[in-house]
Amino acid sequence: MLIIGSSDTRGATLPDPSQAWPNLVAAELTRVLGEPVDFVDLPLVPVGPKAVPRVKSALDREHPDIVVCSAGAYQFIVGTVGLRVRRRYGERAYRWFRKLETGFERKTASPSGGPARTNHTARWLARRVIGAEAPSTKEDVTRVQTEMFHKLSQREGLIVVLLTTPPIGESLEKENKGANRLLTEHQERMGAVARSHHFLIADCRPGFAAAAKVALRHSDGVHKGATGHRIQADAILSALLGSPSPLAPGEPAPPASAPGRTGA
């Protein structure tokens, strides 16, 4: 199983990374299918000319049976202070800023979800004083993800799951006006492309909406907590094991593309 994701996919902010959804999905598929299912994580920023070739190289190298990818839009809906620092003051200033930011986040963030008051105030002040920029544009992200989907569709026998990303947290939405509206529009576009290729759709948004009062995200408004990862895992498993199912319980997984390879 190849996971095309981000730092959130790896559970970067979880106290226990084994709670990240790729681990949960692989463990459940192993139990249901009765054979080991492993995964390879491919962090991918859907920006620039190197993104799609990275996906192709991973497919050629890993020969996965299943690919799970997300159609996030953070690269054009969320601006960061760090990018403004890099573009205005250079790489050295950016590294210094990121070191300070990481240390501050570790000391003031609330792993349970809601941003601590000090953390939120500092972020607001940095945005007002320094400013924020998004790293890419809607056109570039859409182009890269569309091309990636086309490449995936050309792999015979490959099961592809598109994981929808839930809305960003309320505090981050306030800092990036209209971000969730743009995210929804982008997901509708990419969902249409995915369905045209007969990909499976794993929609975790209803699960997030139903658990709105639970701490689902880290204090940065993007990275998910353990409950958020569980909801995403359940959505993916439902897509893979639902009815009609490409991986019916009790049946073997599709044959691997590479001779002699086991697992997904």
Salt bridges, closest charged atoms under 4 A:
ASP8 OD2 - LYS224 NZ 3.03
ASP8 OD1 - HIS229 NE2 3.68
GLU28 OE2 - ARG31 NH2 2.62
ASP60 OD2 - LYS56 NZ 3.06
ASP60 OD1 - ARG155 NH2 2.78
GLU62 OE2 - ARG61 NE 3.15
GLU91 OE1 - ARG86 NE 3.25
GLU101 OE1 - ARG98 NH1 2.40
GLU105 OE1 - ARG123 NH2 2.58
GLU105 OE2 - HIS218 NE2 3.27
GLU133 OE2 - ARG84 NE 2.70
GLU133 OE1 - ARG87 NH1 2.61
ASP140 OD1 - ARG143 NH2 2.66
GLU147 OE1 - ARG143 NH1 3.72
GLU170 OE2 - LYS174 NZ 3.80
GLU175 OE1 - ARG127 NE 2.98
GLU185 OE2 - ARG181 NH1 3.21
ASP203 OD1 - ARG205 NE 2.90
ASP220 OD2 - HIS223 ND1 2.50
ASP234 OD1 - ARG230 NH2 2.87
